[in-house]
């Protein structure tokens, strides 16, 4: 006897589900909760069995293999575990004995344990248990909080951006739900009366945090509270609605933290300065371009500018322009604007090529000062420089005598409090026109053309060039956002008035685009116009004229204290002077100069290529019958026209003074002041500069 054949096939499908602690069994008592900690497993098992048993016979009347038993059986099982654990199913099969002499079919059903079909209780919204707000600062109960503090909030989800949460259903399926968090309130208040602190809230670009930026700093030793209120919404049935809990209440969260402020400073910290005009450490201030100065604060400090006119106790705000090398001091009366957080003042008539300290001072006059007959309201005026010590230092064999001093303009008289001081240097010229007219043309640089692309670089030398503000502008911060202003002196090459323009670019490119537009063949914008728009919007890239190279540096402490260098040996004085004077300009064979790229030769070829493509496409698409004979021949002439590179001649570069608002930074083509024309020549192509009209 032997085993002729054996087959066995087994399979199963099991799901592990989180039903929740309150699930029940169908038809069972509500007091019984299946599973362990809300988890329950259910599944099916499948099995198939086949076997055949044979006998080998070898006798005198026959021989061979004979099947004596054949069995086929299948089983289907279902079960669940734990608590309760159960198994139920059926076994079914067929058998054959002695090669079919005896056959039969059988079916057996069975169950072990108490069968449970779980019924899950409706689940809580997944957002309800996660929390919306992660943290808020200042923390509750915090003391001595910096008066410049900007309250901040961190969130567990991106604010004002949708996100998905996946959950597993009791049937083992995945359900994706879409939510978003809304910042309904982010505010700061005085605890005494609940009055709101004026300010703005902003959400970070990643959506995970937000900041409240108070307009003014906090009052000293004052109780405040910050309130953050976040709500949630769910996207269902094609629209957004409030996300709710099982009981129908909205899913939201409020965090309110109470804290106490520290001490207000009695001056303006440098880190609270947004920008000034004249600019801090500016090297070439043109005093006739704008007659109003400004100090803009990041956060207002109105208490500093509170004045009194009471008899026997009077206070006032004074501004002083103090030349650091001596001379007349200009005195002005600044005004503080609470809403804009700016101090504005008239700019006195200043000496040229002179470093000034601008002092912002609060002067107080008391009965005692008046009784001693102090002039000028008890104010003795500024003291220039205080010498702290004299030292002798050996450096590389050279003898250097250095008087270590405080920067000039930092001392004030009795009854005065220095609120802020900064330094700038006046230009040797009063206006931008005078400065530009003093420049001399140098041979320009012409790069070898790349195809039809051309680049010309004009060069100008002069006794006074440009500093960082003139060429690069400055970054400044307002309301938690970084802005960029500048350059202060903006070059442009937007005019199309030369022979090259009147002969080629205007009739064959830009006037042609206008005609294509009237023929309804072109509705786009040329690169030339895009770059003009960029300039008018204050951009400094992708414009017709751009600076190349590096500016002169801003004025340094060493220049503000020239007396400290007076005892240097001659060779060392020369080296240090030129290190400052040529900072950032390099030491090539050319004298210091300004370089400006004239970019029209890089723009016109692209516009010309677009023009020819439009004309060729119109001819192919519509054919001769669509156009008049004149238009048809004109389109053919555009396609056949060859590009013409820039001619020899004069090309205008214009300049504009970019700060014309006096009390704010403004941009705009229409507000720029013009310059008179100034011609200069580059090899083969004369170029000129002129005022921007």
Secondary structure as UniProt FT lines:
FT   STRAND          2..18
FT   TURN            21..22
FT   STRAND          24..25
FT   TURN            26..27
FT   TURN            30..31
FT   TURN            37..38
FT   STRAND          39..58
FT   STRAND          63..81
FT   STRAND          86..97
FT   TURN            98..101
FT   STRAND          102..112
FT   STRAND          118..119
FT   TURN            126..130
FT   STRAND          133..137
FT   TURN            140..141
FT   STRAND          142..145
FT   TURN            147..148
FT   STRAND          152..155
FT   STRAND          162..168
FT   TURN            170..171
FT   STRAND          174..190
FT   TURN            191..193
FT   STRAND          199..203
FT   TURN            205..206
FT   STRAND          209..214
FT   TURN            220..221
FT   STRAND          223..236
FT   TURN            237..238
FT   STRAND          239..242
FT   TURN            246..247
FT   STRAND          252..261
FT   HELIX           270..272
FT   STRAND          273..277
FT   TURN            280..281
FT   TURN            287..288
FT   STRAND          292..297
FT   HELIX           302..305
FT   STRAND          309..310
FT   TURN            311..312
FT   STRAND          313..323
FT   TURN            324..325
FT   STRAND          330..332
FT   STRAND          335..337
FT   TURN            338..341
FT   STRAND          342..346
FT   TURN            352..353
FT   STRAND          355..366
FT   HELIX           367..371
FT   TURN            372..373
FT   HELIX           375..378
FT   STRAND          387..395
FT   TURN            396..397
FT   STRAND          398..405
FT   TURN            408..409
FT   TURN            414..415
FT   STRAND          416..426
FT   HELIX           432..437
FT   STRAND          440..446
FT   TURN            451..452
FT   STRAND          456..461
FT   HELIX           468..471
FT   STRAND          474..478
FT   TURN            479..480
FT   STRAND          481..485
FT   STRAND          489..492
FT   HELIX           499..500
FT   HELIX           501..510
FT   HELIX           511..518
FT   TURN            519..520
FT   HELIX           527..536
FT   TURN            537..538
FT   STRAND          545..548
FT   HELIX           557..560
FT   HELIX           562..565
FT   TURN            566..567
FT   HELIX           570..581
FT   TURN            582..585
FT   STRAND          593..598
FT   HELIX           600..622
FT   HELIX           624..626
FT   HELIX           629..640
FT   STRAND          652..657
FT   HELIX           669..671
FT   STRAND          678..682
FT   TURN            683..684
FT   STRAND          685..691
//
